Amino acid sequence: MNREQLSADKPYLVLHEAEPDGEGNEVSTTTVFLTASQCPIGCNMCDLHFNTLPTATPAGAIPRQIDSAIKDSDAKWLKLYNSGNFFDPRSIPSGDYTAIAERCNRFDRVIVENHPQFGKSRLQSFLKLVTCQFEIAVGLETVQPRWLGRLEKQMSRDDFSSYASEIARLGVDLRVFLILGVPGIDVVESVRWTRLSLRHAIACGARHVSIIPARSGHGWGGKAEELPKFSTTLLAEIHEQLLQDSGGRAVVTLDLWDVPANDAEYYRLQQSNLTQSV
């Protein structure tokens, strides 16, 4: 998808999938990739700006996009991902909060993505409108200080920790995105830092931690060829280790987007993603 093909009245992708509920069960989930304005953070590894609008999101566009995505959905959970930050008013106009909340309240749980820099007061305003359980996904990526800076996240580990505490006080659940692998670091070191990052995320109260193997083509300042390589078998072993590290304190899933569905280990990873209890 490129910007010329995008419409402010349609999400650029909708997925109907299953998620682990943390009690050993699968829950039906509709994931809506909203078409919204570009994120101003500009993380080094990110290419999501290709699926964004060059201008501010028009008023009323997000409710229309959600309507088109959920009209035939009987899912219990809803993810609203806008290639940026839910509480960035240029991306999600605050004037649409009431309409968005009305749609969210059809679901048991709604998950959005946001960076700690954005909208602490707007979060509180939105929470007054929703009756569902609200969850915010934050891209911590890694606690490796050097690489957290190189990723240009405009966020320190302490910023993340403070934000996690703030949203917990508001009764909001925390989901965390972590990257497995960065350029110039080998497989062993990559796994070590992901394990340390997982422990930090859980210590900060993460309900769900999503591990995303680094993919070439996602920015990386021209150094994507230096990313470590992970076979599907190795990913399955790493996921098992991370599940052990979590000790049942959080759901830990591993992103399967680039794993071939016909790979012998794919089904094993899929099942270990879905059947988790905390």
N, C-alpha and C positions, 0 to 999 in steps of 0.2 A: 504494500500500500504506500502511495506517496500523497503529498498534500493536494495535488490536482484531483485526486480521486476521492478525497474526504468530503463529507457533508456534516455540517454542524447539527443536522437533525437526525443523524444515525450514528450509533456506535460503530467503531471500525472492526470490532470483533465481539462475538457473544459465544460463550462456551457453557455447556450444561455438563456438569461433572459431579463426582462424589468426593467428599472430604471426610476425614476422620473427625468424630465429635469428641474425642478424648475419653470416651467410655467404651471403646472397643467396637463402635458401630460406625456405619457410613451414613452420611447425611447428604441429601441432594442439594446442590449448589448451582446457582446461575452466576457466572462471572461476566461482567459487562466491562469491556474496554472502551471507555467513553472517549469521544472525540472532543478535545478541549484544547486550550491554549498551551503553548510550550512552557515547560518548567524552567524557571530562571536559575536554578542551581547549577546545571550543566556538569553533572558528574562525568568524570573522565571516561568511564567504561560504557556509558549509556548511549543508545541510539534511538530511544523512544521518541525523540523530537521529530522523527520522520512521520509519525502518526499523530501530529498535533496541528492545530490551527495557527497561522502566522499572526492572528489578531486575538484580542480578548474573546472569550466564549460569549456568544450572544445570550441575552436574557431569554429564559424559557427553553433554550436548546437542551439542557441536561434533562429536565423532566420528560421532554419528548423522546429523547434517546432511551431513557429508562423504560418508558411506556412501550416502545417498540421491542425492547429486549425481554420484558417480562410478561407480555400479553398472553403467551401460551405456557408460562412457567408455573409449575406446581412445586418448585423448590422451596426448601425451608430456610436456606441461607442465601444471602445475596452479597456478591463482591462488586464494588464500584471502584474500578481502577481508571484513573484519568491521566496516566503517563506523567504524573506530577504530584501535586499536593491538593488534597480535598479542601483544605482551608485557605488556599490561595484564591482570593476573590476574582482574580483575572481568569482563573481556570474554572472555578465553580462559583458563579455569582451568588453572593449572600442573599440577594433578593429572591432566589429560588429555593431557599432552605425549607420553607413551609411545604412547597409542592414536592420537594425531594423526600422530606420526612414522611409525608403521607404515603408515598410509595414504599419507603423503607419499612413502614409499620405493618405491611403485609407479611413480613418475614420475621422469623425468630431471632436471627442474627444478621447484622450487616457489617461488612468489613470494607474499610476504605484505606487509602495510603496517604501518608503525610510526613513531612519533614519537621523536626522540632522548631525550626524558625518560624513556622506559619501558624497564625490564627488561634492563639490560646483563648482569647476572648470569644472568637467566633465558634470555637468548639463548645464552649459553655452555652452559647446561644442555641446551637444546633441540638445539644443534648436535652434542652427543655422541650423540644418538639418530637423526640423519638421515644417510642415505648418498647422497641426491640433492644436486644443486647447489642451494644456498639463496640466495635473493635477497630483499632488503628494499626496498620502495618507500617513499620519503619525500616528503612534500609540501613541497618548498621554496617553491613558488609563485612567488616573485620575489626578486631581490636588491636591489630598490629599498627602501632602509631605511625610508622613511616608510610605505610601504604594507605592508611585512612586519609592522611594528608595528600598523598599523590592522587588519590581518587577524586580529590577536589569536592568532597562531600559538604564542605562548609559546616562541619559538625565534628566535635571531639567526642571521645568516649564518655567524658563527664557530661557533655550536653545531652547525649542519649540517655544516660542514667537519670539525669534530672527530669527529662521529659517523661520517662517511664514512670517515675514516682508521681509526677503531676497527674498523668491520666489515670493512674491507679486510684488516686484519691477521689477522682470523679466517677469511679465505677466503670471505667472503660478498659476493656481487655487489650492486651498487647500482642501483636504478631511481629516477628522480626525476620527480615531477609538477610541471609549471610551468603557471601561468595566463597566458593571453593576454588582456590587457585588465582594467582595474579602473575603477570609477566615476570620472568626472571627468578622465580622461586620454584624449587622442585616439588615433586609430589609429596615427599615426606614432610617437608616444611609447610606445605600448603595444608596438609591434614592437621598438623600440629596447631596451626593458627586457627583453623576452623573449629577444632575442639575447644580451644581456649575462648573463642568468640561465643560458641554455644553456651559454655558455662557462664560467661558474663551475661548473656541474654536471659538465661534462666534465673540467675541471681537477681536480675532486674524485674522479674515477674512475667516473663514471656509465657503466654499460653500456648503459642504455636511458633515454631521456628522452621522456616523454609530455607533449605540449603540449595543454592543455585550454582551448579558447576559453571565456571567461567567459559563463555562462548566467544569464539573468534568473531570478529565483525562488530562487536559492541564497543566501538571506540578504542580505548586502550592507548591513545596517543601514538598509533602506528606500531605498537609493540605486541600486537595480538599473536604474532608468530612465536613469541617467547612464552606463551601460556603452557602450563604443564598438561599432559595428556592423561586422561582417565578412561580406562576401558570400562565397559558396563559391569564386568565381574568385579573390578576394583571399586566401582561406585557402590555396588551392593555390599561389599565388605566394609567400606567406609560408613555407609548408612547404619549398618549393624553396630559398629563401634560407637557412633553418635547416639544411637538409641540406648546403648548401655551407659554412656556418659550422662544422658538425661535422667536416668534413674526413675523414669515414669513421672517426672515433674512437669514435662511439657510434651506436647505433640511435636515430633520432628519428622518433617517430610523432605524428600529429595526431588528436585525438579526433573521431570522426565521429558521435557520438550525436545531435546536433541538425542534422546536414546531411541534407537531403532525399535519399533514395536515388535519386530520379528526376532529380536535378540533373545537368546535363551534366558538371560537374567532379567528381562523386562518384566515378566509376570511376577517374579520374586520381589522386585523393587516395588511394583504396583501394590502388591498385597501388604508388604511391610509398611508402605505409606498409609494404607487405609485402616488397618486393624491395630489401633494403639489405644491404650488406656492410661490416664494420668490420675 
